[in-house]
Amino acid sequence: MDMKELARSLGQKRALHSPILPVKAESHRIAEEMLEILFPHFSRGRHSGPGEIESRLAALQVRIVRLLKAIPHAPDTPARDITDQFFGKLPSLYDNLWLDAEAINRGDPASENVEEVVLAYPGFLAIAIYRIAHEFHLLDVPIFPRLLTEYAHQLTGVDIHPGARIGTPLFIDHGTGIVIGETTTIGNNVKLYQGVTLGALSVEKTLANTKRHPTIEDNVIIYAQAVILGGNTVIGHDSVIGGNSWVTKSIPPFSYVYQEVKVIVRTPDETNGGVDFVI
């Protein structure tokens, strides 16, 4: 196939699959604009007064309407109605995000104040974009919510499906490598450390419309690299899941799950010729 034939073939396919707008790039810009409006910490310019904030909100509404109309498999509900419903939820969403930030500040000894959390913590950024995406998911908007959370994934290493149901506050510490599946349910005042996976026991396509991911009740702490799998798995409230634990069955409230490390103390003579891994 020569260059002319390749260009013609690609052009035909692009015509079939191209949205009206560059949807992915525009989704990222909308996420950034939303965060700038909600939190001056994300602003690249001066802080805005009420009048300018109102103007920016109105402009953002127009951009979201235009994007929703351009999304492949656009929903039947008019884009303007969806946007109005989302903005109606924005005040409570904003309040919940401050609760998330305050919980992180209270729970992390390394945090000096809540401003640092908003400015610098990847866990907070991932939660913020997730909560925005989740509201659009609840309004049955396709693709756009996933583009938002995948953008957060790129920025933070935290992968939260917009369909997950997460209470307030959520504390994500460090964040990198966390995976929260689509049908996960997380209660209030839960803390997750890096590398936690809340996943499914099976990835069969036929299970797409079933609950495949675990339920985490209130006041649970899940330490680094723990893996909790299965739609029938419930972690009872006020439990602690230790690091590197593998959990596929429900545990009752107030439980403590941990892996025990075996320690063998050698004599000086036994250290000669011991195991010496080269990595």
Sequence and secondary structure as in RCSB ss.txt:
>XXXX:A:sequence
MDMKELARSLGQKRALHSPILPVKAESHRIAEEMLEILFPHFSRGRHSGPGEIESRLAALQVRIVRLLKAIPHAP
DTPARDITDQFFGKLPSLYDNLWLDAEAINRGDPASENVEEVVLAYPGFLAIAIYRIAHEFHLLDVPIFPRLLTE
YAHQLTGVDIHPGARIGTPLFIDHGTGIVIGETTTIGNNVKLYQGVTLGALSVEKTLANTKRHPTIEDNVIIYAQ
AVILGGNTVIGHDSVIGGNSWVTKSIPPFSYVYQEVKVIVRTPDETNGGVDFVI
>XXXX:A:secstr
  HHHHHHHHHHHHHHH  SS HHHHHHHHHHHHHHHH GGG SS    HHHHHHHHHHHHHHHHHHHHHSTT  
SS HHHHHHHHHHHHHHHHHHHHHHHHHHHHH TT   HHHHHHH HHHHHHHHHHHHHHHHHTT  SHHHHHHH
HHHHHHS EE TT EE S EEE S TT EE TT EE SSEEE TT EEE S   GGGTTS  S EE TT EE TT
 EEE TT EE TT EE TT EE S B TT EE          GGGGTT      
